[in-house]
Amino acid sequence: MSERIGSSRAARALNAAWLRPVLFLVMIVVAWDLSIRIFHIPAYQVPSPLDVVVVLWQSWPELLSQTWPTTYATVGGFLLSVVFGVPIAMLIAGSRTVESYVYPLLVFSQSIPKVAIAPLFVVWFGFGLLPKVISAFLLGFFPVVVSAVQGFKSVDPDMVDLARAMQGNRLQVFLAVNLPHALPAIFSGLKVSVTLAVVGAVVGEFVGSNSGIGYVLQRSIGTFDLPTMFAALVILALLGVVLFWIVDRIERLVIPWHASQRDNLIIAA
């Protein structure tokens, strides 16, 4: 009996959602180290995983302090993307006139490289936090709008007519039908947006900043300190994963009834 319980626990541990990506990450690190040893890649081109780990261990307090400005800029830009993106998507989905005027301009704006216009934010707003927030907002805004428009447009008209036939006003119909139906698509855009916001914050730090992970990357590139650069990239990857996980947790709390969440529950079981 105890052997069966132990085997079932081991099977659950092997099927844990976090274990597979960790194992895959270990495989990547092993392949990274073996490639350096087999092909004799010099340290000034690609550092070894051990060198990166040493930098993370020794410089962790400094790297952590530099992570906070990037996190603030990322979260600020992401929240602005939500605050402005969802209402604009509602207007675009609800009016063809608004869509014909606004949507093409949004698509056109995405063809402009953010690195090219980021220096303008430094000229206009200085070297503080605001230019980084705006840069993160510009990268995270478009996925929110596109996914939210798709979600609001995919609402079943018969459900809307039924809610109106039950004497529901516009706000009640929106809260009972439109918004719940669009939430899965909105959260899909939010997951993309939060990761792009990290990139936008780093772009802003590249252009003009004396703090943040982007500043660490720029400084390490200038001094050819590749272990520090790779350590900063690891920090950025972890930041993106954590923010993505937070959005995913919120999604599961807000729309536990959606089919994708039921599938996750079945897999977890």
VEXDREN-2710 file (C-alpha; in Angstrom, 1 decimal):
% VEXDREN-2710
k/r/px/py/pz
1/MET/0.0/0.0/0.0
2/SER/2.8/2.4/1.0
3/GLU/4.6/1.5/-2.3
4/ARG/1.5/2.5/-4.3
5/ILE/1.2/5.8/-2.5
6/GLY/4.9/6.5/-3.0
7/SER/4.7/5.6/-6.7
8/SER/1.6/7.8/-7.2
9/ARG/3.3/10.7/-5.5
10/ALA/6.3/10.2/-7.7
11/ALA/4.1/10.1/-10.8
12/ARG/2.4/13.4/-9.7
13/ALA/5.8/15.0/-9.1
14/LEU/7.0/14.0/-12.6
15/ASN/3.8/15.4/-14.1
16/ALA/4.0/18.7/-12.3
17/ALA/3.6/21.7/-14.5
18/TRP/6.8/23.3/-13.3
19/LEU/9.0/20.3/-13.7
20/ARG/9.1/20.0/-17.4
21/PRO/10.3/23.5/-18.2
22/VAL/12.9/23.2/-15.4
23/LEU/14.2/19.9/-17.0
24/PHE/14.3/21.5/-20.4
25/LEU/16.2/24.5/-19.0
26/VAL/18.7/22.1/-17.4
27/MET/19.1/20.4/-20.8
28/ILE/19.8/23.8/-22.5
29/VAL/22.4/24.8/-19.9
30/VAL/24.1/21.4/-20.3
31/ALA/24.1/21.7/-24.1
32/TRP/25.5/25.3/-23.6
33/ASP/28.3/24.1/-21.5
34/LEU/29.1/21.1/-23.7
35/SER/29.2/23.3/-26.8
36/ILE/31.7/25.6/-25.2
37/ARG/33.9/22.7/-24.3
38/ILE/33.6/20.8/-27.5
39/PHE/34.0/23.7/-29.9
40/HIS/36.5/25.5/-27.7
41/ILE/34.6/28.8/-27.8
42/PRO/36.6/31.5/-26.1
43/ALA/35.1/33.2/-23.0
44/TYR/35.2/36.7/-24.7
45/GLN/32.6/35.4/-27.2
46/VAL/30.3/33.2/-25.0
47/PRO/30.8/32.8/-21.3
48/SER/30.3/29.5/-19.6
49/PRO/27.2/28.8/-17.4
50/LEU/29.4/28.6/-14.3
51/ASP/30.8/32.1/-15.0
52/VAL/27.2/33.5/-15.3
53/VAL/26.2/31.7/-12.1
54/VAL/29.2/33.2/-10.2
55/VAL/28.2/36.7/-11.4
56/LEU/24.6/36.1/-10.3
57/TRP/25.8/34.9/-6.9
58/GLN/28.4/37.6/-6.3
59/SER/26.5/40.6/-7.8
60/TRP/23.0/39.6/-6.8
61/PRO/22.4/42.6/-4.5
62/GLU/23.4/45.0/-7.2
63/LEU/21.5/43.2/-9.9
64/LEU/18.4/43.1/-7.7
65/SER/18.6/46.8/-7.0
66/GLN/18.9/47.4/-10.8
67/THR/15.9/45.2/-11.4
68/TRP/13.4/47.4/-9.5
69/PRO/13.6/50.4/-11.9
70/THR/13.0/48.0/-14.9
71/THR/10.1/46.4/-13.0
72/TYR/8.5/49.7/-12.2
73/ALA/8.7/50.9/-15.8
74/THR/7.4/47.5/-17.1
75/VAL/4.4/47.4/-14.7
76/GLY/3.6/51.1/-15.3
77/GLY/3.7/50.7/-19.1
78/PHE/1.7/47.5/-18.9
79/LEU/-1.0/49.1/-16.7
80/LEU/-1.2/52.0/-19.1
81/SER/-1.7/49.5/-22.0
82/VAL/-4.6/48.0/-20.1
83/VAL/-6.2/51.3/-19.1
84/PHE/-6.1/52.8/-22.6
85/GLY/-6.1/49.6/-24.8
86/VAL/-9.3/48.0/-23.6
87/PRO/-11.5/51.1/-23.9
88/ILE/-10.1/51.9/-27.3
89/ALA/-10.8/48.3/-28.4
90/MET/-14.4/48.7/-27.2
91/LEU/-14.8/51.8/-29.3
92/ILE/-13.2/50.1/-32.4
93/ALA/-15.4/47.0/-32.0
94/GLY/-18.5/49.0/-31.4
95/SER/-18.2/51.5/-34.2
96/ARG/-17.1/50.9/-37.8
97/THR/-16.5/54.7/-38.1
98/VAL/-14.0/54.6/-35.2
99/GLU/-12.5/51.5/-36.6
100/SER/-12.0/53.0/-40.1
101/TYR/-10.2/56.0/-38.6
102/VAL/-8.2/54.6/-35.6
103/TYR/-7.4/51.0/-36.5
104/PRO/-5.2/51.7/-39.6
105/LEU/-3.3/54.3/-37.6
106/LEU/-2.6/51.8/-34.9
107/VAL/-1.3/49.3/-37.4
108/PHE/0.8/52.0/-39.0
109/SER/2.3/53.0/-35.7
110/GLN/3.7/49.5/-35.2
111/SER/5.9/49.8/-38.2
112/ILE/7.9/52.6/-36.5
113/PRO/10.9/51.2/-34.6
114/LYS/10.6/52.1/-30.9
115/VAL/14.4/52.4/-30.7
116/ALA/14.2/55.2/-33.2
117/ILE/11.6/57.3/-31.3
118/ALA/12.8/56.5/-27.8
119/PRO/15.4/59.3/-27.8
120/LEU/12.6/61.7/-28.3
121/PHE/11.0/60.7/-25.0
122/VAL/14.3/61.4/-23.3
123/VAL/14.4/64.9/-24.9
124/TRP/10.8/65.6/-24.0
125/PHE/10.6/64.0/-20.5
126/GLY/14.2/63.8/-19.3
127/PHE/16.1/60.8/-17.9
128/GLY/13.6/59.7/-15.2
129/LEU/11.1/56.9/-15.1
130/LEU/8.5/58.4/-17.4
131/PRO/10.3/57.8/-20.8
132/LYS/10.8/54.1/-19.9
133/VAL/7.1/53.8/-18.9
134/ILE/6.1/55.3/-22.2
135/SER/8.4/53.0/-24.2
136/ALA/7.0/50.0/-22.4
137/PHE/3.5/51.3/-23.0
138/LEU/4.1/51.6/-26.8
139/LEU/5.2/48.0/-27.1
140/GLY/2.5/46.6/-24.8
141/PHE/-0.4/48.6/-26.1
142/PHE/-1.0/47.1/-29.6
143/PRO/-1.5/43.4/-28.5
144/VAL/-4.1/44.5/-25.9
145/VAL/-6.0/46.4/-28.5
146/VAL/-5.9/43.7/-31.2
147/SER/-6.9/40.9/-28.8
148/ALA/-9.6/42.9/-27.1
149/VAL/-11.1/44.0/-30.5
150/GLN/-11.2/40.3/-31.5
151/GLY/-12.8/39.4/-28.3
152/PHE/-15.6/42.0/-28.4
153/LYS/-16.3/41.4/-32.1
154/SER/-16.7/37.6/-31.4
155/VAL/-19.6/38.1/-29.0
156/ASP/-22.7/36.2/-30.2
157/PRO/-25.3/38.7/-31.3
158/ASP/-28.1/36.4/-30.2
159/MET/-26.9/36.5/-26.7
160/VAL/-26.9/40.3/-26.8
161/ASP/-30.4/40.4/-28.2
162/LEU/-31.6/38.0/-25.5
163/ALA/-30.1/40.2/-22.8
164/ARG/-31.8/43.2/-24.2
165/ALA/-35.1/41.3/-24.5
166/MET/-34.8/40.7/-20.8
167/GLN/-34.9/44.5/-20.2
168/GLY/-31.2/44.8/-19.6
169/ASN/-29.7/48.3/-20.1
170/ARG/-26.5/48.8/-22.0
171/LEU/-24.3/48.6/-18.9
172/GLN/-26.0/45.4/-17.7
173/VAL/-25.7/43.8/-21.2
174/PHE/-22.0/44.7/-21.4
175/LEU/-21.2/43.3/-18.0
176/ALA/-23.3/40.2/-18.4
177/VAL/-22.5/39.3/-22.0
178/ASN/-19.9/41.3/-23.9
179/LEU/-17.2/41.6/-21.2
180/PRO/-17.2/37.9/-20.0
181/HIS/-17.2/36.7/-23.6
182/ALA/-14.3/38.9/-24.5
183/LEU/-12.2/38.3/-21.4
184/PRO/-10.4/35.1/-22.7
185/ALA/-9.1/37.0/-25.7
186/ILE/-8.2/40.1/-23.6
187/PHE/-6.1/38.0/-21.3
188/SER/-4.3/36.4/-24.3
189/GLY/-3.3/39.9/-25.3
190/LEU/-2.3/40.8/-21.8
191/LYS/0.1/37.9/-21.6
192/VAL/1.8/39.1/-24.8
193/SER/1.7/42.7/-23.7
194/VAL/3.4/42.1/-20.3
195/THR/6.3/40.4/-21.9
196/LEU/6.7/43.0/-24.6
197/ALA/6.5/45.7/-21.9
198/VAL/9.7/44.3/-20.4
199/VAL/11.4/44.8/-23.8
200/GLY/10.0/48.3/-24.1
201/ALA/11.4/49.2/-20.6
202/VAL/14.8/47.9/-21.6
203/VAL/14.7/49.9/-24.8
204/GLY/14.0/53.0/-22.9
205/GLU/16.9/52.2/-20.5
206/PHE/19.2/51.7/-23.4
207/VAL/18.5/55.1/-24.8
208/GLY/19.0/57.1/-21.7
209/SER/19.3/55.9/-18.1
210/ASN/21.7/55.4/-15.3
211/SER/19.8/52.6/-13.6
212/GLY/17.9/49.4/-14.6
213/ILE/18.8/46.2/-16.2
214/GLY/19.0/47.9/-19.6
215/TYR/21.7/50.2/-18.1
216/VAL/23.6/47.1/-16.8
217/LEU/23.4/45.5/-20.3
218/GLN/24.7/48.7/-22.0
219/ARG/27.5/49.0/-19.4
220/SER/28.6/45.4/-19.7
221/ILE/28.5/45.5/-23.5
222/GLY/30.8/48.6/-23.4
223/THR/33.3/46.8/-21.2
224/PHE/32.9/43.4/-22.9
225/ASP/31.8/41.9/-19.6
226/LEU/29.9/39.0/-21.1
227/PRO/29.2/37.1/-17.9
228/THR/27.4/40.2/-16.4
229/MET/25.5/40.7/-19.7
230/PHE/24.3/37.1/-19.7
231/ALA/23.4/37.4/-16.0
232/ALA/21.3/40.6/-16.8
233/LEU/19.6/38.6/-19.6
234/VAL/18.8/35.9/-17.1
235/ILE/17.2/38.5/-14.8
236/LEU/15.1/39.9/-17.6
237/ALA/13.9/36.4/-18.6
238/LEU/13.0/35.7/-14.9
239/LEU/11.2/39.1/-14.8
240/GLY/9.2/38.3/-17.9
241/VAL/8.3/34.8/-16.6
242/VAL/7.2/36.1/-13.2
243/LEU/5.0/38.8/-14.7
244/PHE/3.5/36.4/-17.2
245/TRP/2.7/34.0/-14.3
246/ILE/1.0/36.8/-12.4
247/VAL/-1.2/37.6/-15.3
248/ASP/-2.0/33.9/-15.8
249/ARG/-2.9/33.5/-12.1
250/ILE/-5.3/36.5/-12.4
251/GLU/-6.8/35.0/-15.5
252/ARG/-7.6/31.7/-13.6
253/LEU/-9.2/33.7/-10.8
254/VAL/-11.3/35.9/-13.1
255/ILE/-12.4/33.3/-15.7
256/PRO/-12.2/29.9/-14.1
257/TRP/-15.2/28.8/-16.2
258/HIS/-13.3/29.1/-19.5
259/ALA/-12.5/26.0/-21.5
260/SER/-8.7/26.7/-21.4
261/GLN/-8.8/26.8/-17.6
262/ARG/-10.8/23.5/-17.4
263/ASP/-8.2/21.9/-19.6
264/ASN/-5.5/23.1/-17.2
265/LEU/-7.3/21.6/-14.3
266/ILE/-7.7/18.3/-16.1
267/ILE/-4.0/18.2/-16.9
268/ALA/-3.0/19.2/-13.3
269/ALA/-5.2/16.4/-12.0
END
